[in-house]
Amino acid sequence: MIRKFLAFFLIFNLTACAELQEVINQLPQGGTIGNAEIASGLRQALDFGIDKQVTKLTQTDGFFKNELVKILLPEELRKVDKALRDIGLSKLADEGLKVLNRAAEDAVKEATPIFIDAVKGITFTDAKNILLGQDNAATQYLTSKTEAALYAKFNPVIKNSFNKVGADDIWNNLISKYNNLPFTSDVNPDLTDYVTGEALQGVYTMIAVEEKEIRNKISSRTTDLLRKVFALQDRK
């Protein structure tokens, strides 16, 4: 009876740190792992996600040909897209969609230094909560630490990218043609803000993909440190 009471007490009253320590205590002799190693393992996992997945987004078609993150038109412009296709301007509509994704691909190149700074700042407390958290707990941590800085960085880059890839001209032409159609209401969307938000979402989506792989597939833990740290997660 006393043991049952103690088990009940532990389940509902131990902190996440104590839970992690309990997991650590269950490891075989010689398999102990310190707080610093746990934090280092989480940093390594995030570094891998940034290097492997975010880098893909900076390549040509990194967004456009990736269905997980491809930037589609905002609701307001879907009627523009349909109307232009209905009158035989599908090629122009396709080009308009492509340049939105090109701008995002260009902007993501600015993300890596901001992510690296955030990863360096992970403490043991952060690592503990991430390790015992959901499949995207590390991604959520990065989001909380980097979203404001990335938005500020992405927004002017995307604005400049629109000019560089010709998006401004294409969309001014596209929207002008739509607004001149009879029986339509004029549109004037803030595409820079929209694409900035979509680019951010795309970055976090791809980091979450890598995080889930490392958490759920032992074969994705490609270093001794990753195997050692995430073995703790497997025991939670």
PyMOL commands that set and color helices and strands:
alter all, ss='L'
color gray80, all
select helices_A, chain A and resi 2-13+16-25+35-57+75-86+90-120+124-131+137-164+167-179+191-216+218-220+224-234
alter helices_A, ss='H'
color red, helices_A
deselect
rebuild
show_as cartoon
